């Protein structure tokens, strides 16, 4: 696979490595080739990050652990692609290129900051930390840049729709990544209660020493579930819904939100089986996202007026998400959830939904004005 990717990138470089500016006319074959490489790069990063979170619920941190190295291969390919886009101007407009550049820059700055954080403050054993947040932000901007670039440059047809869905999947995986701490943590705590903890003794001892506590259930709970119970449902429902609402707009297909949510849940199921089969700790799988995706599509299919849809949608999606979480906790397993947080989730989601719709309306007006006519359906 690596040889094939290297060969493809070398072919593109040999054929198109000439100085240009963003927005340059790009042959269709080059557009498809470039964004297939983006797909490979982001796949490597996702596989590395999925392995990484399971790794850190078993062993102490290692800068050169295999999951980090796999993620780094994807990052190197991303950097190479951004350099290519920047120098040649092929395959991107100015907005897509800026998003790619800012995302890559933030991610590369966050890597040494995260290492320094570990050296100064000791092992950072939570996904919810400032240095990790910079990594998520950088990745989000990278993926957004790739999605915008493909949306603008790709030829019409099924491949365009499929790859837009893939970029939506990558974005959803990135924004929901912090929630995996609780998804692993709830089962980590159960393994302690059962007398067979998944984490090795040195990791549990380190976690206990960080809070000046003996290795007992209190220390394990602090390591496994370090944030309040309202964080998991609020972030999960809020982040997933906003990503899926935008996905509906970009992909412009019925049940697009459900398809992306199902793709993410399906991916988590496959990774769960592979990692557990390899002896790594298990996590809960966020099956509740299927209800969130269905609710987003149902609101869109209802055809509600623009002023009503965000508020109605926020209530419907929040209700569906929290009910699905309660059912998952009852019948399978789920992280702890603070039910009263549903009201705050719905309120924040309504504001975010209104903001997304207002931004889209403004962009449509600007694009129509620039094109010199009104009523352009779904302008690209």
C-alpha positions in Angstrom: 0.0 0.0 0.0 2.8 2.4 0.9 4.6 1.7 -2.3 1.4 2.4 -4.3 0.8 5.7 -2.5 4.4 6.8 -3.0 4.2 5.9 -6.7 1.0 7.8 -7.2 2.3 10.9 -5.5 5.5 10.7 -7.5 3.5 10.5 -10.7 1.4 13.6 -9.7 4.6 15.5 -8.8 6.3 14.7 -12.1 3.3 15.6 -14.2 2.1 18.7 -12.3 5.0 20.1 -10.2 4.9 23.7 -11.6 4.4 26.9 -9.7 0.8 28.2 -9.6 -1.9 29.8 -7.4 -4.9 28.3 -5.8 -7.9 28.0 -8.1 -5.8 26.9 -11.1 -7.5 24.8 -13.7 -6.9 21.1 -12.8 -7.4 18.1 -15.0 -10.0 15.7 -13.7 -7.6 12.9 -13.3 -5.3 15.0 -11.1 -8.2 16.1 -8.9 -9.3 12.5 -8.4 -5.7 11.3 -7.8 -5.0 14.0 -5.2 -8.1 13.4 -3.2 -7.7 9.7 -3.2 -4.3 10.4 -1.6 -6.1 12.5 1.0 -8.4 9.6 1.6 -5.4 7.3 2.2 -3.7 9.9 4.5 -6.8 10.4 6.7 -7.5 6.7 6.8 -4.0 6.1 8.2 -4.5 8.9 10.8 -7.9 7.5 11.9 -6.5 3.9 12.2 -3.6 5.2 14.2 -5.8 7.3 16.6 -8.3 4.4 17.1 -5.4 2.1 18.1 -3.8 4.8 20.2 -6.8 5.4 22.6 -7.0 1.6 23.2 -3.3 1.4 23.7 -3.3 4.1 26.4 -5.9 2.3 28.4 -3.5 -0.6 28.7 0.0 0.7 28.8 1.9 3.8 29.9 2.6 6.4 27.2 5.4 5.9 24.7 6.2 8.7 22.2 7.2 6.0 19.6 4.4 3.6 20.2 3.1 1.9 17.0 -0.2 3.8 17.0 1.7 7.1 17.0 4.0 5.9 14.2 1.0 4.9 12.1 -0.7 8.2 12.7 2.6 10.0 11.8 2.7 8.2 8.4 -0.7 9.7 7.6 0.4 13.1 8.8 3.5 13.0 6.6 1.3 12.3 3.6 -1.0 15.2 4.6 2.0 17.6 4.8 3.2 16.4 1.4 -0.2 17.0 -0.1 -0.5 20.5 1.4 2.9 21.4 0.1 1.9 20.2 -3.3 -1.4 22.2 -3.3 0.4 25.3 -2.0 3.2 25.2 -4.6 1.1 24.2 -7.6 -2.3 25.6 -6.9 -3.9 22.4 -8.3 -7.0 20.9 -6.9 -7.9 23.7 -4.4 -9.4 27.1 -4.2 -8.2 29.8 -1.8 -10.5 28.8 1.0 -9.8 25.1 0.9 -6.0 25.8 0.8 -6.2 28.1 3.8 -8.0 25.5 5.8 -5.5 22.9 4.9 -2.6 25.1 5.7 -4.0 26.3 9.0 -5.0 22.8 10.0 -1.6 21.3 9.2 0.2 24.2 10.9 -1.8 23.9 14.1 -1.4 20.1 14.2 2.4 20.3 13.7 2.7 22.9 16.5 0.5 20.9 18.8 2.8 17.8 18.6 5.8 19.3 20.4 3.5 21.2 22.8 1.9 17.8 23.7 5.3 16.2 24.2 6.4 19.2 26.4 3.2 18.9 28.4 4.0 15.3 29.1 7.5 16.0 30.1 6.6 18.9 32.4 3.3 17.8 33.9 3.7 14.0 33.7 1.6 11.6 31.9 -1.5 13.2 30.4 -4.0 10.4 30.7 -7.1 12.1 29.4 -8.4 12.9 25.9 -9.8 16.1 27.4 -6.7 18.3 27.6 -5.6 21.6 25.9 -2.7 20.1 24.0 -5.0 17.3 22.7 -7.6 19.9 21.8 -5.1 21.6 19.5 -4.5 18.2 17.7 -8.3 17.8 17.2 -8.6 21.4 16.0 -5.7 21.0 13.5 -7.2 17.7 12.2 -10.7 19.3 11.9 -9.3 22.1 9.7 -7.3 19.7 7.6 -10.4 17.5 6.9 -12.6 20.6 6.3 -10.1 21.9 3.8 -10.0 18.6 1.9 -13.9 18.4 2.0 -14.2 22.0 0.6 -11.5 21.4 -2.0 -13.2 18.2 -3.2 -16.7 19.8 -3.1 -15.4 22.6 -5.3 -13.2 20.7 -7.8 -14.7 17.2 -8.1 -16.6 16.2 -11.2 -20.4 15.5 -10.6 -21.4 11.9 -10.1 -21.4 9.1 -7.5 -17.6 9.4 -6.7 -18.1 13.0 -5.7 -20.9 12.1 -3.4 -19.1 9.1 -2.0 -15.9 11.0 -1.2 -17.9 13.9 0.4 -19.5 11.2 2.7 -16.0 9.9 3.5 -14.8 13.3 4.5 -17.9 13.8 6.6 -17.0 10.5 8.3 -13.5 11.6 9.0 -14.7 14.9 10.5 -17.3 13.1 12.7 -14.6 10.7 13.9 -12.3 13.5 14.8 -14.9 15.6 16.8 -16.1 12.6 18.7 -12.7 11.3 19.5 -12.5 12.8 23.0 -15.7 10.9 23.9 -13.8 7.7 23.5 -12.2 8.3 26.8 -15.5 7.7 28.6 -16.4 4.9 26.2 -13.2 3.0 27.3 -13.3 4.4 30.8 -16.6 3.0 31.8 -15.5 -0.6 30.9 -12.1 0.0 32.5 -13.8 0.8 35.8 -16.0 -2.3 35.4 -12.9 -4.4 34.9 -11.5 -3.1 38.2 -14.7 -3.9 40.0 -14.6 -7.4 38.5 -11.1 -7.9 39.9 -9.3 -8.1 36.4 -8.4 -4.5 35.4 -7.4 -4.1 31.7 -4.7 -1.5 32.5 -1.3 -2.8 33.6 -0.3 -2.1 37.2 2.2 0.6 36.3 -0.4 2.6 34.5 -2.8 2.4 37.5 0.0 3.3 39.9 0.9 6.3 37.8 -2.7 7.5 37.7 -3.0 7.1 41.4 0.3 9.0 42.1 -1.0 11.9 40.0 -3.7 12.6 42.6 -1.7 11.5 45.6 -3.9 8.5 46.3 -3.4 4.8 46.7 -4.4 2.4 43.9 -8.0 1.9 44.6 -11.4 2.4 43.0 -11.3 6.2 43.6 -8.0 6.4 41.7 -9.2 4.2 38.9 -12.4 6.2 38.6 -10.4 9.4 38.4 -8.3 8.0 35.6 -11.2 6.2 33.7 -13.9 8.8 34.0 -12.2 12.2 34.6 -15.0 14.5 33.4 -18.5 15.2 34.7 -21.3 13.0 33.5 -22.9 15.8 31.4 -19.9 16.1 29.1 -20.4 12.9 27.2 -24.0 13.3 26.1 -23.7 17.0 25.5 -20.7 16.8 23.3 -21.8 13.6 21.6 -25.2 14.9 20.6 -24.1 18.5 19.9 -21.0 17.7 17.8 -22.5 14.8 15.9 -25.7 16.7 15.1 -23.9 19.8 13.7 -21.6 17.7 11.6 -24.5 15.7 10.3 -26.6 18.8 9.5 -23.7 20.2 7.5 -23.3 16.8 5.8 -26.9 16.9 4.7 -26.2 20.3 3.0 -22.9 19.2 1.4 -23.9 15.8 0.2 -27.5 16.8 -0.7 -28.9 13.3 -0.5 -31.8 11.8 1.5 -30.6 9.8 4.5 -27.1 11.2 4.1 -26.9 11.9 7.9 -28.0 8.4 8.7 -25.5 6.9 6.3 -22.6 8.8 7.8 -23.6 8.0 11.3 -24.0 4.3 10.4 -20.7 4.3 8.7 -19.0 5.7 11.9 -20.8 3.2 14.1 -19.9 0.3 11.7 -16.3 1.4 11.7 -16.2 1.4 15.5 -17.7 -2.1 15.5 -15.0 -3.4 13.2 -12.2 -1.7 15.1 -13.6 -3.0 18.4 -13.4 -6.6 17.0 -9.9 -6.2 15.7 -8.5 -4.5 18.8 -10.2 -6.8 21.3 -9.1 -9.8 19.2 -5.5 -8.5 19.5 -5.8 -8.3 23.3 -6.5 -4.6 23.7 -9.2 -3.3 26.1 -12.7 -3.0 24.8 -14.9 0.1 24.6 -18.5 0.8 24.4 -19.7 1.6 20.8 -21.8 4.7 20.4 -24.9 3.0 18.9 -27.0 6.0 20.0 -25.5 8.0 17.0 -27.8 5.9 14.7 -30.8 7.6 16.4 -29.1 11.0 16.1 -28.6 10.5 12.4 -32.1 9.3 11.8 -33.5 12.3 13.7 -31.4 14.8 11.7 -32.7 13.2 8.4 -36.3 13.1 9.7 -36.2 16.8 10.5 -34.7 17.6 7.1 -37.4 15.5 5.3 -40.2 17.2 7.2 -39.4 20.4 5.3 -39.9 22.7 8.2 -39.5 26.5 7.6 -36.0 27.8 8.1 -36.8 29.7 11.3 -38.5 26.7 12.9 -36.2 23.8 11.8 -33.3 24.5 14.2 -35.4 24.8 17.3 -37.6 21.8 16.5 -34.6 19.8 15.3 -32.6 20.5 18.4 -35.5 19.2 20.6 -36.1 16.2 18.4 -32.5 15.2 18.0 -31.6 15.7 21.7 -34.6 13.7 22.8 -33.7 10.9 20.3 -30.0 10.9 21.4 -30.7 10.8 25.1 -33.4 8.1 24.8 -31.1 6.0 22.7 -28.3 6.5 25.2 -30.6 5.4 28.0 -31.5 2.3 26.0 -27.9 1.5 25.2 -27.0 1.8 28.9 -29.8 -0.5 29.8 -29.3 -3.2 27.2 -25.6 -3.0 26.3 -23.3 -0.5 28.0 -22.7 3.3 27.9 -20.8 5.9 29.8 -22.6 7.7 32.7 -25.1 10.3 31.6 -26.6 13.2 33.4 -30.2 13.3 32.2 -30.8 16.9 33.3 -28.1 18.0 30.9 -30.6 17.4 28.0 -32.1 20.8 28.4 -28.7 22.5 28.1 -27.8 20.3 25.2 -31.0 21.2 23.3 -30.5 24.9 23.9 -26.8 25.0 22.8 -27.7 22.8 19.8 -30.4 25.1 18.7 -28.0 28.1 18.8 -25.4 26.1 16.8 -28.0 25.0 14.3 -29.3 28.5 13.8 -25.7 29.7 13.3 -25.0 27.0 10.7 -28.2 27.9 8.8 -27.4 31.6 9.0 -23.9 31.1 7.7 -25.2 29.0 4.8 -27.8 31.5 3.9 -25.2 34.3 3.8 -22.8 32.2 1.7 -25.6 31.5 -0.8 -26.4 35.2 -1.1 -22.8 36.1 -1.7 -22.3 33.4 -4.3 -25.4 34.4 -6.1 -24.4 38.0 -6.1 -21.0 37.1 -7.4 -22.5 35.1 -10.2 -24.8 37.9 -11.1 -28.1 36.1 -10.9 -30.7 34.9 -8.3 -32.1 31.5 -7.7 -29.0 29.4 -8.4 -29.9 25.9 -7.1 -27.2 24.5 -4.8 -24.3 26.6 -6.3 -20.9 25.1 -6.0 
